[in-house]
């Protein structure tokens, strides 16, 4: 008989999250739960060079510049993006470790959960 490895459980289903980690992840999940912020994160991450000027982001939305700034601040506070001011503009980039942490939360593993 051949052993078969079945992709089972994402890390969230393998063991209970510690309280502190759950709180940190909840902040990130709340940040990306908004469609505008999710689009902003995607636009920043997929922009040439891995960073985007706020001036490249605002035209994609039918929102005011202060509203876009608010959404970017939420993403930054959640630790998903970082930014640098260069003259008049701020350039944003994804923080790969944070985004990868979110992705890994739901990614299936090749080993089943242990009891």
N, CA, C and O atoms as a GROMACS GRO file, in nm:
protein
  460
    1UNK      N    1   0.085  -0.118   0.000
    1UNK     CA    2   0.000   0.000   0.000
    1UNK      C    3   0.089   0.124   0.000
    1UNK      O    4   0.189   0.129   0.072
    2UNK      N    5   0.054   0.223  -0.079
    2UNK     CA    6   0.131   0.346  -0.092
    2UNK      C    7   0.071   0.455  -0.006
    2UNK      O    8  -0.050   0.475  -0.005
    3UNK      N    9   0.157   0.525   0.068
    3UNK     CA   10   0.111   0.636   0.151
    3UNK      C   11   0.080   0.756   0.061
    3UNK      O   12   0.157   0.788  -0.030
    4UNK      N   13  -0.030   0.819   0.085
    4UNK     CA   14  -0.071   0.935   0.008
    4UNK      C   15  -0.074   1.056   0.100
    4UNK      O   16  -0.135   1.052   0.208
    5UNK      N   17  -0.009   1.162   0.058
    5UNK     CA   18  -0.012   1.286   0.135
    5UNK      C   19  -0.125   1.371   0.080
    5UNK      O   20  -0.126   1.406  -0.038
    6UNK      N   21  -0.218   1.404   0.164
    6UNK     CA   22  -0.332   1.485   0.125
    6UNK      C   23  -0.311   1.625   0.178
    6UNK      O   24  -0.278   1.644   0.295
    7UNK      N   25  -0.331   1.723   0.091
    7UNK     CA   26  -0.322   1.860   0.139
    7UNK      C   27  -0.439   1.885   0.230
    7UNK      O   28  -0.555   1.877   0.188
    8UNK      N   29  -0.410   1.914   0.353
    8UNK     CA   30  -0.514   1.921   0.454
    8UNK      C   31  -0.545   2.062   0.495
    8UNK      O   32  -0.631   2.130   0.438
    9UNK      N   33  -0.476   2.101   0.590
    9UNK     CA   34  -0.520   2.218   0.664
    9UNK      C   35  -0.423   2.334   0.651
    9UNK      O   36  -0.302   2.317   0.655
   10UNK      N   37  -0.480   2.450   0.636
   10UNK     CA   38  -0.401   2.572   0.643
   10UNK      C   39  -0.356   2.591   0.787
   10UNK      O   40  -0.416   2.533   0.878
   11UNK      N   41  -0.251   2.669   0.810
   11UNK     CA   42  -0.203   2.689   0.947
   11UNK      C   43  -0.312   2.731   1.044
   11UNK      O   44  -0.306   2.698   1.163
   12UNK      N   45  -0.412   2.803   0.996
   12UNK     CA   46  -0.519   2.847   1.086
   12UNK      C   47  -0.601   2.728   1.137
   12UNK      O   48  -0.662   2.736   1.244
   13UNK      N   49  -0.601   2.618   1.061
   13UNK     CA   50  -0.676   2.500   1.102
   13UNK      C   51  -0.588   2.394   1.167
   13UNK      O   52  -0.638   2.291   1.214
   14UNK      N   53  -0.459   2.417   1.171
   14UNK     CA   54  -0.368   2.318   1.229
   14UNK      C   55  -0.359   2.328   1.380
   14UNK      O   56  -0.351   2.227   1.450
   15UNK      N   57  -0.359   2.449   1.430
   15UNK     CA   58  -0.349   2.471   1.574
   15UNK      C   59  -0.408   2.608   1.606
   15UNK      O   60  -0.410   2.696   1.521
   16UNK      N   61  -0.455   2.625   1.728
   16UNK     CA   62  -0.512   2.755   1.764
   16UNK      C   63  -0.405   2.865   1.759
   16UNK      O   64  -0.290   2.844   1.798
   17UNK      N   65  -0.445   2.980   1.710
   17UNK     CA   66  -0.354   3.095   1.706
   17UNK      C   67  -0.337   3.151   1.847
   17UNK      O   68  -0.434   3.161   1.922
   18UNK      N   69  -0.215   3.188   1.882
   18UNK     CA   70  -0.197   3.258   2.009
   18UNK      C   71  -0.271   3.393   2.004
   18UNK      O   72  -0.289   3.450   1.896
   19UNK      N   73  -0.314   3.442   2.118
   19UNK     CA   74  -0.394   3.564   2.125
   19UNK      C   75  -0.326   3.683   2.058
   19UNK      O   76  -0.389   3.756   1.982
   20UNK      N   77  -0.199   3.700   2.084
   20UNK     CA   78  -0.126   3.815   2.027
   20UNK      C   79  -0.119   3.806   1.875
   20UNK      O   80  -0.142   3.905   1.805
   21UNK      N   81  -0.088   3.687   1.823
   21UNK     CA   82  -0.080   3.670   1.678
   21UNK      C   83  -0.217   3.690   1.613
   21UNK      O   84  -0.226   3.748   1.505
   22UNK      N   85  -0.322   3.641   1.677
   22UNK     CA   86  -0.457   3.660   1.624
   22UNK      C   87  -0.492   3.808   1.617
   22UNK      O   88  -0.553   3.854   1.521
   23UNK      N   89  -0.454   3.883   1.719
   23UNK     CA   90  -0.482   4.027   1.720
   23UNK      C   91  -0.407   4.098   1.608
   23UNK      O   92  -0.463   4.185   1.542
   24UNK      N   93  -0.280   4.062   1.587
   24UNK     CA   94  -0.201   4.123   1.480
   24UNK      C   95  -0.258   4.090   1.342
   24UNK      O   96  -0.269   4.176   1.255
   25UNK      N   97  -0.294   3.964   1.323
   25UNK     CA   98  -0.350   3.923   1.195
   25UNK      C   99  -0.486   3.986   1.170
   25UNK      O  100  -0.520   4.018   1.057
   26UNK      N  101  -0.564   4.004   1.276
   26UNK     CA  102  -0.697   4.065   1.261
   26UNK      C  103  -0.685   4.208   1.210
   26UNK      O  104  -0.768   4.252   1.129
   27UNK      N  105  -0.585   4.281   1.255
   27UNK     CA  106  -0.564   4.419   1.207
   27UNK      C  107  -0.535   4.416   1.057
   27UNK      O  108  -0.589   4.497   0.981
   28UNK      N  109  -0.450   4.323   1.013
   28UNK     CA  110  -0.417   4.313   0.871
   28UNK      C  111  -0.540   4.271   0.790
   28UNK      O  112  -0.565   4.325   0.682
   29UNK      N  113  -0.613   4.175   0.842
   29UNK     CA  114  -0.732   4.127   0.769
   29UNK      C  115  -0.838   4.236   0.758
   29UNK      O  116  -0.902   4.250   0.654
   30UNK      N  117  -0.856   4.314   0.865
   30UNK     CA  118  -0.951   4.426   0.859
   30UNK      C  119  -0.907   4.528   0.755
   30UNK      O  120  -0.990   4.586   0.685
   31UNK      N  121  -0.776   4.550   0.745
   31UNK     CA  122  -0.725   4.647   0.648
   31UNK      C  123  -0.754   4.604   0.505
   31UNK      O  124  -0.790   4.688   0.422
   32UNK      N  125  -0.740   4.477   0.474
   32UNK     CA  126  -0.762   4.432   0.337
   32UNK      C  127  -0.908   4.392   0.311
   32UNK      O  128  -0.942   4.355   0.199
   33UNK      N  129  -0.992   4.401   0.412
   33UNK     CA  130  -1.133   4.366   0.395
   33UNK      C  131  -1.210   4.474   0.319
   33UNK      O  132  -1.323   4.450   0.277
   34UNK      N  133  -1.150   4.588   0.300
   34UNK     CA  134  -1.214   4.697   0.226
   34UNK      C  135  -1.171   4.688   0.079
   34UNK      O  136  -1.052   4.675   0.051
   35UNK      N  137  -1.266   4.694  -0.016
   35UNK     CA  138  -1.231   4.680  -0.157
   35UNK      C  139  -1.131   4.785  -0.208
   35UNK      O  140  -1.045   4.754  -0.290
   36UNK      N  141  -1.142   4.908  -0.161
   36UNK     CA  142  -1.049   5.012  -0.204
   36UNK      C  143  -0.908   4.978  -0.156
   36UNK      O  144  -0.812   4.988  -0.232
   37UNK      N  145  -0.896   4.939  -0.030
   37UNK     CA  146  -0.763   4.907   0.024
   37UNK      C  147  -0.705   4.782  -0.042
   37UNK      O  148  -0.584   4.775  -0.066
   38UNK      N  149  -0.789   4.685  -0.071
   38UNK     CA  150  -0.741   4.565  -0.139
   38UNK      C  151  -0.690   4.600  -0.279
   38UNK      O  152  -0.587   4.548  -0.322
   39UNK      N  153  -0.761   4.687  -0.348
   39UNK     CA  154  -0.716   4.732  -0.481
   39UNK      C  155  -0.587   4.812  -0.470
   39UNK      O  156  -0.496   4.794  -0.550
   40UNK      N  157  -0.578   4.900  -0.371
   40UNK     CA  158  -0.455   4.977  -0.352
   40UNK      C  159  -0.336   4.885  -0.328
   40UNK      O  160  -0.230   4.904  -0.386
   41UNK      N  161  -0.354   4.786  -0.243
   41UNK     CA  162  -0.247   4.691  -0.213
   41UNK      C  163  -0.205   4.619  -0.340
   41UNK      O  164  -0.085   4.601  -0.365
   42UNK      N  165  -0.301   4.578  -0.420
   42UNK     CA  166  -0.273   4.510  -0.545
   42UNK      C  167  -0.202   4.602  -0.644
   42UNK      O  168  -0.108   4.561  -0.711
   43UNK      N  169  -0.248   4.726  -0.652
   43UNK     CA  170  -0.186   4.821  -0.744
   43UNK      C  171  -0.041   4.850  -0.704
   43UNK      O  172   0.046   4.860  -0.790
   44UNK      N  173  -0.017   4.864  -0.576
   44UNK     CA  174   0.119   4.891  -0.528
   44UNK      C  175   0.209   4.772  -0.557
   44UNK      O  176   0.319   4.788  -0.610
   45UNK      N  177   0.162   4.653  -0.522
   45UNK     CA  178   0.243   4.533  -0.540
   45UNK      C  179   0.272   4.499  -0.684
   45UNK      O  180   0.378   4.444  -0.714
   46UNK      N  181   0.180   4.531  -0.774
   46UNK     CA  182   0.199   4.496  -0.914
   46UNK      C  183   0.259   4.609  -0.997
   46UNK      O  184   0.280   4.593  -1.117
   47UNK      N  185   0.285   4.722  -0.934
   47UNK     CA  186   0.341   4.836  -1.006
   47UNK      C  187   0.486   4.808  -1.045
   47UNK      O  188   0.559   4.741  -0.972
   48UNK      N  189   0.525   4.859  -1.159
   48UNK     CA  190   0.664   4.842  -1.206
   48UNK      C  191   0.762   4.888  -1.098
   48UNK      O  192   0.747   4.996  -1.042
   49UNK      N  193   0.861   4.806  -1.072
   49UNK     CA  194   0.961   4.841  -0.972
   49UNK      C  195   0.919   4.809  -0.830
   49UNK      O  196   0.997   4.827  -0.736
   50UNK      N  197   0.796   4.761  -0.811
   50UNK     CA  198   0.751   4.720  -0.679
   50UNK      C  199   0.710   4.834  -0.588
   50UNK      O  200   0.685   4.812  -0.469
   51UNK      N  201   0.702   4.953  -0.641
   51UNK     CA  202   0.653   5.065  -0.561
   51UNK      C  203   0.575   5.160  -0.650
   51UNK      O  204   0.598   5.169  -0.771
   52UNK      N  205   0.482   5.231  -0.588
   52UNK     CA  206   0.397   5.321  -0.664
   52UNK      C  207   0.387   5.454  -0.593
   52UNK      O  208   0.377   5.462  -0.470
   53UNK      N  209   0.390   5.559  -0.673
   53UNK     CA  210   0.370   5.694  -0.622
   53UNK      C  211   0.221   5.712  -0.594
   53UNK      O  212   0.137   5.659  -0.667
   54UNK      N  213   0.190   5.786  -0.491
   54UNK     CA  214   0.050   5.813  -0.462
   54UNK      C  215  -0.016   5.879  -0.582
   54UNK      O  216  -0.136   5.863  -0.604
   55UNK      N  217   0.060   5.953  -0.659
   55UNK     CA  218   0.007   6.019  -0.779
   55UNK      C  219  -0.037   5.916  -0.884
   55UNK      O  220  -0.123   5.946  -0.967
   56UNK      N  221   0.021   5.795  -0.881
   56UNK     CA  222  -0.018   5.688  -0.973
   56UNK      C  223  -0.144   5.615  -0.926
   56UNK      O  224  -0.206   5.543  -1.004
   57UNK      N  225  -0.180   5.633  -0.802
   57UNK     CA  226  -0.291   5.558  -0.744
   57UNK      C  227  -0.423   5.633  -0.746
   57UNK      O  228  -0.529   5.572  -0.762
   58UNK      N  229  -0.418   5.761  -0.730
   58UNK     CA  230  -0.541   5.839  -0.709
   58UNK      C  231  -0.634   5.840  -0.829
   58UNK      O  232  -0.756   5.842  -0.812
   59UNK      N  233  -0.581   5.839  -0.950
   59UNK     CA  234  -0.665   5.847  -1.070
   59UNK      C  235  -0.748   5.721  -1.092
   59UNK      O  236  -0.846   5.725  -1.167
   60UNK      N  237  -0.713   5.611  -1.031
   60UNK     CA  238  -0.785   5.485  -1.051
   60UNK      C  239  -0.916   5.480  -0.973
   60UNK      O  240  -0.996   5.388  -0.991
   61UNK      N  241  -0.939   5.578  -0.887
   61UNK     CA  242  -1.056   5.576  -0.800
   61UNK      C  243  -1.137   5.704  -0.817
   61UNK      O  244  -1.084   5.810  -0.851
   62UNK      N  245  -1.265   5.692  -0.794
   62UNK     CA  246  -1.353   5.808  -0.793
   62UNK      C  247  -1.367   5.856  -0.648
   62UNK      O  248  -1.477   5.866  -0.594
   63UNK      N  249  -1.252   5.884  -0.588
   63UNK     CA  250  -1.245   5.926  -0.448
   63UNK      C  251  -1.154   6.048  -0.437
   63UNK      O  252  -1.071   6.072  -0.524
   64UNK      N  253  -1.171   6.123  -0.330
   64UNK     CA  254  -1.086   6.240  -0.309
   64UNK      C  255  -0.947   6.195  -0.262
   64UNK      O  256  -0.930   6.084  -0.210
   65UNK      N  257  -0.850   6.281  -0.282
   65UNK     CA  258  -0.713   6.252  -0.238
   65UNK      C  259  -0.706   6.225  -0.087
   65UNK      O  260  -0.634   6.134  -0.046
   66UNK      N  261  -0.778   6.302  -0.002
   66UNK     CA  262  -0.775   6.270   0.141
   66UNK      C  263  -0.831   6.131   0.174
   66UNK      O  264  -0.785   6.066   0.267
   67UNK      N  265  -0.930   6.086   0.097
   67UNK     CA  266  -0.986   5.953   0.121
   67UNK      C  267  -0.884   5.846   0.084
   67UNK      O  268  -0.868   5.748   0.157
   68UNK      N  269  -0.816   5.864  -0.029
   68UNK     CA  270  -0.710   5.770  -0.068
   68UNK      C  271  -0.600   5.770   0.037
   68UNK      O  272  -0.548   5.664   0.073
   69UNK      N  273  -0.563   5.887   0.085
   69UNK     CA  274  -0.460   5.896   0.190
   69UNK      C  275  -0.502   5.822   0.316
   69UNK      O  276  -0.420   5.757   0.380
   70UNK      N  277  -0.628   5.832   0.351
   70UNK     CA  278  -0.679   5.759   0.468
   70UNK      C  279  -0.663   5.608   0.448
   70UNK      O  280  -0.615   5.538   0.537
   71UNK      N  281  -0.702   5.558   0.330
   71UNK     CA  282  -0.691   5.414   0.303
   71UNK      C  283  -0.544   5.369   0.305
   71UNK      O  284  -0.513   5.261   0.356
   72UNK      N  285  -0.456   5.451   0.251
   72UNK     CA  286  -0.313   5.417   0.254
   72UNK      C  287  -0.261   5.417   0.397
   72UNK      O  288  -0.177   5.334   0.433
   73UNK      N  289  -0.310   5.509   0.479
   73UNK     CA  290  -0.269   5.513   0.619
   73UNK      C  291  -0.313   5.386   0.693
   73UNK      O  292  -0.238   5.333   0.775
   74UNK      N  293  -0.433   5.338   0.664
   74UNK     CA  294  -0.482   5.215   0.727
   74UNK      C  295  -0.392   5.097   0.688
   74UNK      O  296  -0.356   5.016   0.772
   75UNK      N  297  -0.357   5.089   0.560
   75UNK     CA  298  -0.267   4.981   0.515
   75UNK      C  299  -0.130   4.992   0.579
   75UNK      O  300  -0.068   4.892   0.614
   76UNK      N  301  -0.083   5.115   0.593
   76UNK     CA  302   0.049   5.137   0.654
   76UNK      C  303   0.046   5.104   0.803
   76UNK      O  304   0.138   5.041   0.855
   77UNK      N  305  -0.058   5.147   0.872
   77UNK     CA  306  -0.071   5.119   1.015
   77UNK      C  307  -0.082   4.969   1.040
   77UNK      O  308  -0.034   4.919   1.142
   78UNK      N  309  -0.145   4.897   0.947
   78UNK     CA  310  -0.158   4.752   0.960
   78UNK      C  311  -0.027   4.680   0.930
   78UNK      O  312  -0.016   4.559   0.949
   79UNK      N  313   0.073   4.754   0.882
   79UNK     CA  314   0.203   4.694   0.855
   79UNK      C  315   0.213   4.626   0.720
   79UNK      O  316   0.305   4.546   0.698
   80UNK      N  317   0.120   4.655   0.629
   80UNK     CA  318   0.120   4.590   0.499
   80UNK      C  319   0.200   4.667   0.393
   80UNK      O  320   0.250   4.608   0.298
   81UNK      N  321   0.210   4.798   0.411
   81UNK     CA  322   0.288   4.880   0.318
   81UNK      C  323   0.377   4.975   0.396
   81UNK      O  324   0.357   5.000   0.515
   82UNK      N  325   0.475   5.028   0.326
   82UNK     CA  326   0.561   5.131   0.381
   82UNK      C  327   0.576   5.237   0.273
   82UNK      O  328   0.547   5.211   0.156
   83UNK      N  329   0.621   5.353   0.311
   83UNK     CA  330   0.634   5.460   0.213
   83UNK      C  331   0.748   5.554   0.245
   83UNK      O  332   0.791   5.567   0.359
   84UNK      N  333   0.796   5.620   0.140
   84UNK     CA  334   0.902   5.721   0.152
   84UNK      C  335   0.858   5.846   0.080
   84UNK      O  336   0.807   5.840  -0.032
   85UNK      N  337   0.877   5.960   0.145
   85UNK     CA  338   0.848   6.088   0.080
   85UNK      C  339   0.968   6.125  -0.006
   85UNK      O  340   1.082   6.124   0.038
   86UNK      N  341   0.937   6.158  -0.130
   86UNK     CA  342   1.038   6.206  -0.225
   86UNK      C  343   0.986   6.335  -0.285
   86UNK      O  344   0.906   6.333  -0.379
   87UNK      N  345   1.032   6.444  -0.231
   87UNK     CA  346   0.981   6.573  -0.275
   87UNK      C  347   0.837   6.589  -0.232
   87UNK      O  348   0.806   6.580  -0.113
   88UNK      N  349   0.749   6.613  -0.328
   88UNK     CA  350   0.608   6.634  -0.299
   88UNK      C  351   0.532   6.504  -0.279
   88UNK      O  352   0.429   6.502  -0.211
   89UNK      N  353   0.581   6.393  -0.337
   89UNK     CA  354   0.505   6.269  -0.343
   89UNK      C  355   0.557   6.164  -0.244
   89UNK      O  356   0.673   6.166  -0.203
   90UNK      N  357   0.467   6.074  -0.208
   90UNK     CA  358   0.504   5.958  -0.126
   90UNK      C  359   0.498   5.836  -0.216
   90UNK      O  360   0.402   5.816  -0.290
   91UNK      N  361   0.601   5.754  -0.209
   91UNK     CA  362   0.608   5.629  -0.285
   91UNK      C  363   0.587   5.514  -0.188
   91UNK      O  364   0.654   5.504  -0.085
   92UNK      N  365   0.493   5.426  -0.223
   92UNK     CA  366   0.456   5.314  -0.137
   92UNK      C  367   0.505   5.182  -0.196
   92UNK      O  368   0.514   5.166  -0.317
   93UNK      N  369   0.535   5.090  -0.106
   93UNK     CA  370   0.575   4.954  -0.144
   93UNK      C  371   0.516   4.856  -0.043
   93UNK      O  372   0.495   4.890   0.073
   94UNK      N  373   0.491   4.737  -0.090
   94UNK     CA  374   0.440   4.631  -0.004
   94UNK      C  375   0.551   4.583   0.089
   94UNK      O  376   0.668   4.582   0.050
   95UNK      N  377   0.516   4.543   0.207
   95UNK     CA  378   0.609   4.476   0.298
   95UNK      C  379   0.587   4.326   0.278
   95UNK      O  380   0.490   4.271   0.330
   96UNK      N  381   0.676   4.260   0.204
   96UNK     CA  382   0.653   4.120   0.165
   96UNK      C  383   0.628   4.026   0.282
   96UNK      O  384   0.543   3.937   0.273
   97UNK      N  385   0.699   4.044   0.391
   97UNK     CA  386   0.683   3.953   0.505
   97UNK      C  387   0.540   3.957   0.559
   97UNK      O  388   0.484   3.854   0.597
   98UNK      N  389   0.482   4.075   0.563
   98UNK     CA  390   0.346   4.090   0.616
   98UNK      C  391   0.244   4.027   0.522
   98UNK      O  392   0.155   3.955   0.565
   99UNK      N  393   0.257   4.056   0.393
   99UNK     CA  394   0.164   4.001   0.295
   99UNK      C  395   0.179   3.848   0.288
   99UNK      O  396   0.080   3.777   0.278
  100UNK      N  397   0.302   3.799   0.294
  100UNK     CA  398   0.325   3.654   0.294
  100UNK      C  399   0.265   3.589   0.418
  100UNK      O  400   0.215   3.477   0.411
  101UNK      N  401   0.270   3.658   0.530
  101UNK     CA  402   0.212   3.604   0.654
  101UNK      C  403   0.061   3.585   0.638
  101UNK      O  404   0.005   3.485   0.683
  102UNK      N  405  -0.004   3.680   0.574
  102UNK     CA  406  -0.148   3.667   0.548
  102UNK      C  407  -0.175   3.551   0.454
  102UNK      O  408  -0.265   3.471   0.477
  103UNK      N  409  -0.096   3.542   0.347
  103UNK     CA  410  -0.115   3.433   0.251
  103UNK      C  411  -0.092   3.298   0.313
  103UNK      O  412  -0.166   3.203   0.286
  104UNK      N  413   0.010   3.286   0.396
  104UNK     CA  414   0.042   3.158   0.459
  104UNK      C  415  -0.066   3.115   0.558
  104UNK      O  416  -0.081   2.996   0.586
  105UNK      N  417  -0.140   3.210   0.608
  105UNK     CA  418  -0.246   3.178   0.704
  105UNK      C  419  -0.348   3.083   0.645
  105UNK      O  420  -0.403   2.998   0.715
  106UNK      N  421  -0.375   3.098   0.516
  106UNK     CA  422  -0.478   3.018   0.451
  106UNK      C  423  -0.423   2.918   0.350
  106UNK      O  424  -0.500   2.842   0.291
  107UNK      N  425  -0.292   2.917   0.330
  107UNK     CA  426  -0.232   2.826   0.233
  107UNK      C  427  -0.233   2.682   0.287
  107UNK      O  428  -0.196   2.659   0.402
  108UNK      N  429  -0.277   2.588   0.206
  108UNK     CA  430  -0.277   2.448   0.251
  108UNK      C  431  -0.135   2.396   0.273
  108UNK      O  432  -0.041   2.437   0.206
  109UNK      N  433  -0.124   2.308   0.367
  109UNK     CA  434   0.003   2.242   0.395
  109UNK      C  435  -0.005   2.097   0.348
  109UNK      O  436  -0.115   2.045   0.326
  110UNK      N  437   0.108   2.034   0.334
  110UNK     CA  438   0.108   1.895   0.288
  110UNK      C  439   0.093   1.795   0.403
  110UNK      O  440   0.078   1.675   0.378
  111UNK      N  441   0.098   1.842   0.526
  111UNK     CA  442   0.084   1.752   0.640
  111UNK      C  443  -0.049   1.777   0.710
  111UNK      O  444  -0.092   1.892   0.724
  112UNK      N  445  -0.115   1.669   0.754
  112UNK     CA  446  -0.241   1.687   0.825
  112UNK      C  447  -0.219   1.746   0.963
  112UNK      O  448  -0.109   1.741   1.018
  113UNK      N  449  -0.324   1.801   1.018
  113UNK     CA  450  -0.320   1.858   1.153
  113UNK      C  451  -0.290   1.748   1.253
  113UNK      O  452  -0.332   1.634   1.237
  114UNK      N  453  -0.216   1.785   1.358
  114UNK     CA  454  -0.188   1.691   1.465
  114UNK      C  455  -0.287   1.714   1.577
  114UNK      O  456  -0.336   1.824   1.598
  115UNK      N  457  -0.316   1.609   1.647
  115UNK     CA  458  -0.414   1.618   1.754
  115UNK      C  459  -0.362   1.683   1.878
  115UNK      O  460  -0.435   1.698   1.976
   0.00000   0.00000   0.00000
